[in-house]
Amino acid sequence: MRSNNLSLAWQFYHQEKGHAYRRFPALIQLILMVFIVTLSQTSNSIQTYLNTNLNNLLGADIVISQKGRLTDAQETHLNRISERSALTQSLKTTLTYNDNWQRVTLKAVGNNYPLQGELLTSYSLGGKTIAGSSGPLSGEIWMDSRLLTVLSIQLGEQLNIGDQRFTVSRIILHEPDRLMEGHNVDMRALIHHDDLEQLNFPKDIIHSRYLFSANKKQINDMIEWQKAHLPAAQIHHKQGAHPLALFWQRTENFIGLASIILFFMAAIAIQQLNQLQMQKEQFFSAVCISFGASKSTGLQISIIKWLLNIAFLLPLVLLLSTLLHWLAIQWLSTRFDALEWHWNILHSIKPMLIAAIIFSAFHLPIWFRLKQASVRQLINNLDSKVSKSLSFTCALIVLATVSAIYSDNALLTAMVLGAIGISITLILLISWFALSLGEKSTKKFSGLIPFALYMMKQRLLSKTTQILGVGLCAFLLLFTLMLLKDLGGTMNAYQRQHDGNLLITQASETQMIDIDTWVAKNAIEIRQRKPFMYGKLTHINDMHLSDYADTPSDSLATFMRSIRLHWNDSIPENNRIVDGEWWQTNATHWQQISIEQEVMTDLGLQLGDRLTFYITEQSVEFEITASHAYKPGAGSITFWAQMPAAALDFIAAPHYHMASLELEDAQFSLLAQVWQKHPSLRMVSMDEITQRFDKTLAMVTQIISGFSILISLLASIVILSSVHALEAKEKKKNSIIMSFGLSKKTCFHLNIIEWFVTGSIAASGAIIGTWIAGLLIYESQFSMLYRPNFFWLLTTLSIILFIVTAIGIVANKNSLSSSIRELMTE
Amino acid sequence: MSINPNNRIELDKVGQSFTSNEHEVLLFQDLSISLVQGESYAITGPSGSGKSSLLMLMSGLELPSKGQVTYLQNTHKLPLSDLRGEIGFIFQQFHLLPELDALNNVALPLKLRGQKGAEEKAKYWLTRVGLAQRLKHKPQQLSGGEQQRVAIARALVFEPKFIFADEPTGNLDTKSAKEVADILFSCCLENGAGLVMVTHSETLAARAQHILAFKNGQCELLEHEHDKGKVHYA
């Protein structure tokens, strides 16, 4: 019996595969599987790359890094554990040559550098690569090729850092300990340790990295020792995770979560087609029963057909996902040096299996109804529709499963799902409101438009799903391409107005005094100025930070480094209290701290929690007594952590300043003098900020555009599926209209009207959605008025309208081929 | 609408055939008849004899294999396409739009034509077919007989000159069939519309003034002896 079922299923599978109710779901499953497998493979390639990096680019077996040097006793202790070590020290500084300047990471190395691996250099641009085992000599500086170009300096020429002269002697191609730079794209220069000593940079701006050769036991000893004696230091070792591994895991999870939109649209399309498939399968099952077959025959055949469908999809999924994976790696390799295409069969099979299980949930309602098939249905022509509540439950199960697979952070999941939920609700409301209003207001009138509106209102559910598919797609495209573009433009204008066009991100007390003099001399306006000190969060409620949170978050990633601690006695003008109470002026209880609201949420902090900061060489405990948020209108320099000014009496640490200035265009050339005198001064111009923003925006736009292609594909399938699901009804409607003596042209006009209305509602929904999102973001985050570009809005509206109407008309072509004769023969 | 016997559909030596498995199947040939507005015609015969095909030819929806179909209005010969706007259909399966209630189903032809007062006229016709109390009911809430009465009202509401009905009582029980037939004939009479119907029911066919019967591959025009020469509806 089973083999009979198998051969029957095989036969029916081949007969049905060309039908739309089979073809569209197969297409949807193909797209989703390709997406998931590509995501999994790409993520795996990146993780493999990071692991390889960890092994090859750590430049040591274990690295301990921190601000400033270790004490002699600490160095001696570590050197007792490991036989070989090397020290590198780096700082951000600005190199100047003639009138050119460039912000760089300057690294100083000794004679024992590199510890492991090779330092690759060359004597000319594009020249022969030299693999070396030592760094520059004293008086030499090695630069990367971009830096040479930006400074317009040649090999052999000399430049000054402070009062010291350096000869540019080589081009750096590769440092074996580059891993620690992560995504850092700063331009780089290398000098000798002895020269760094001579330059007399403030010790607290120098980051020290101690590289050790060590075996497993020595690594463990060092980790234990670091936890006990250097809690603020960062430690990386070959047996641990790459510093960026969590970040990329988060990226994969975020994209995975966003795929809920895709699954949602798939659910819409499949749910509509299921009705058609249901009728056919249940009819077949009932006929089988009438022949005396068991109830399970139809069910078994249906399950086998479904499995065959999945099995035939797999080769295509593998082929397409491999191609897309390769393309994704090519694209990413512009950002990751030496990222290679790496294919892993397990990372294809696992997601395909999960996807198949998820898709089976879409099919459950059909199988459930097949269990209930009976001959009665053939005699009484009973309704064989799939129960809506069952379909809805199954769709919810699918969406919940996808969320669960990709969720690593409740807040992020809630935010992504919330954003999608709001868009969907908005489009649904607009559809319902527009169609109801249209129908009500034209009820008393005759003509094609009132009839089209009336019919659309009557078919609200199927129409809304079409609108939803198109609307979501348009919303995502608009939001990305238009809103972010506007946001960038407005932010630039706003920052220019409030912050000036030059931001000092770190100036020491001495540097600030010189800046004051320089500013007064050149009639430059300082718009804001705020003091801060550096502190590294080590413990939360006595628990080490690495033990406190194991899920990735932006806040956690930032807290892995030292952060800026600001002090004051009154609430800054650009902050507002969200929770708790700000301290009184001259507070005696100085161990109070206010933490920014988003950080509190991200790390799950509460008022009363105790935070331990390592500040210079001192461990300081604070109690969270307040939480603040950014309030626009008084400049954008704000801090995550703020403490009472009274704390300064108890904490000995260097003080720095952040400030913003407004310079005339001509005055920018004066900056070279300041940087020459203070190479460690950190300044960034508004142009640079804008460029960074534009680069980020370009990357985000590319990712979202790729994602939008997938959504557009699915939106088209949603349209086609819904058209197909309604085709029989549409044909009948057109035939009936023709039986009133009206022509096919009338039906065609009705079709155009219907799709024009669908497109209008979807486009309006998307535009209103984008507008609301824009207003919310601008209002809540920047207190700025969102002024969308109306030309772009109208152009977009027209394009969406045109595309949707065209797709709808083409898809509906079949329904126009109806005739009155068909009504007679029914 | 007044009856104008000069409005007629002329079939002149019409024949219809189709090809099946490379064989030509002849349905009928050399059929000449004049369908006059205001008169009733029944087409009878066994299944597959060509009744529906003849109905399609008469309504101008299909072209004959041989012969000619013309539409005459006050002796003016008009293209068959002009007939399209002058005819209404009634089907065995009723074919009401399930999304619309009875009132809107009937008002639909008028609304699509952009006519004013569509709902008032629809209300009148539904009252006329005895469904004044069922205006807001959707098709699935109506019995088969009621649905067919709605379909009759819908076919007549835009005052066509001819009504073509395909087995109008074929799906109904005897009592409902009689009620529907009464309404169909009286409404066509009231409206001055010609009625052409395909039916298997001898009782229904007997109520028509003219009967076209398919027998042994031939189509013959039979006339009621007692009604010969009269315009009369039961």
Chai-1 contact restraints between the chains, C-beta under 6 A:
chainA,res_idxA,chainB,res_idxB,connection_type,confidence,min_distance_angstrom,max_distance_angstrom,comment,restraint_id
A,S446,B,K111,contact,1.0,0.0,6.0,A-B,restraint_1
A,S446,B,G114,contact,1.0,0.0,6.0,A-B,restraint_2
A,S446,B,Q115,contact,1.0,0.0,6.0,A-B,restraint_3
A,S446,B,A118,contact,1.0,0.0,6.0,A-B,restraint_4
A,G447,B,G114,contact,1.0,0.0,6.0,A-B,restraint_5
A,F451,B,K111,contact,1.0,0.0,6.0,A-B,restraint_6
A,F451,B,L112,contact,1.0,0.0,6.0,A-B,restraint_7
A,Q458,B,E99,contact,1.0,0.0,6.0,A-B,restraint_8
A,I736,B,H95,contact,1.0,0.0,6.0,A-B,restraint_9
A,S739,B,F89,contact,1.0,0.0,6.0,A-B,restraint_10
A,F740,B,P109,contact,1.0,0.0,6.0,A-B,restraint_11
A,G741,B,R84,contact,1.0,0.0,6.0,A-B,restraint_12
A,G741,B,G85,contact,1.0,0.0,6.0,A-B,restraint_13
A,G741,B,I87,contact,1.0,0.0,6.0,A-B,restraint_14
A,L742,B,L112,contact,1.0,0.0,6.0,A-B,restraint_15
A,I820,B,L61,contact,1.0,0.0,6.0,A-B,restraint_16
A,R821,B,M56,contact,1.0,0.0,6.0,A-B,restraint_17
A,L823,B,F91,contact,1.0,0.0,6.0,A-B,restraint_18
A,L823,B,H95,contact,1.0,0.0,6.0,A-B,restraint_19
A,M824,B,S52,contact,1.0,0.0,6.0,A-B,restraint_20
A,M824,B,D166,contact,1.0,0.0,6.0,A-B,restraint_21
A,E826,B,Q93,contact,1.0,0.0,6.0,A-B,restraint_22
